[in-house]
Amino acid sequence: MTGGAGFIGSNLVRALLDRRHEVIVLDDFSTGLESNLAGMDVGLIRGSIEDPTVVESAMAGSSAVVHLAARGSVPRSIEDPVATHAVNATGTLNVLQAARSIDAHVLLSSSSSVYGANLVLPKREEMWMQPISPYGASKMAAESYALAFREVYGMDVLVLRLFNVYGPGQRHDHAYAAVIPRFAWRALRREAVEVHGDGEQTRDFTHVSSVVQVILDSLEQRLSWPNPVNLAFGEPVSVNTVITELEQQLGYSLQVARQAARTGDVRNSMNDPALLRRLFPAISSVPFSDGLASVVSWLRADARG
């Protein structure tokens, strides 16, 4: 697994070990934390997917590869598009080359950012794509490479387009932290939360437990699909609603600092889950209030720790 020390990766590692799978993690710890894997029986290799030799060595003997490593964040990609491309596009090519040499099943995490300027809702997999950030473009390149390898080399490949994944274990403490852990952490400390724009922008938030379940099922079926599969349940929530829900759960009002809208941000995001439900009929979404409560509980425990 690449990026296994990150938020989604560490949750997935725990679930894989519970099912008695052997797991090797390759991570450069640029955003992931070694402490996320503390106490887990995994093979841990420190290295970057930008180095094809390291990738090939880490993947030797594997039957499946979950490729989660990425340079995330739209603002960060705008600041340094070359670095984003090097990890997300070229790094993915390195992973695919190594997987091809050992006939491994590849599961790639992509992003709803590939839709970009396409404003039609809900999003369906066959819709046209026009990324409006270097991050979205790099993810479009990565999934295009993965599906091209499937067609040309006959590899088993599944591309999952993730929509704003959140849950316990997601970092709040770096410059490009996602909105839910950032808001929840500041709310717990009674600090102002920053809202870019009017706060009515929406995201199809997806709890990490649902993502983990889809990946587990995909791996155990060795599922390969000719097109990307959107992973979200068509349940958009506005930024203002996140604040309201936090206030209800915490029992006090939050301070809100309004900022200008950010360049490259998509206004609204919502998936049509028809294909997801067809491929994974047993998968269900986590109600947003319950998912947010799990984040608040985890952050409280983390603060005490």
Secondary structure, 3 states (H helix, E strand, C coil): CECCCCHHHHHHHHHHHHCCCCCEEEECCCCCCHHHHCCCCCEEEECCCCCHHHHHHHHCCCCEEEECCCCCCHHHHHHCHHHHHHHHHHHHHHHHHHHHHHCCEEEEEEEHHHCECCCCCCECCCCCCECCCHHHHHHHHHHHHHHHHHHHHCCCEEEEEECCEECCCCCCCCCCCCHHHHHHHHHHCCCCEEEECCCCCEECCEEHHHHHHHHHHHHHHCCCCCCCEEECCCCCEEHHHHHHHHHHHHCCCCCEEEECCCCCCCCCCCECCHHHHHHCCCCCCCCHHHHHHHHHHHHHHHHHC
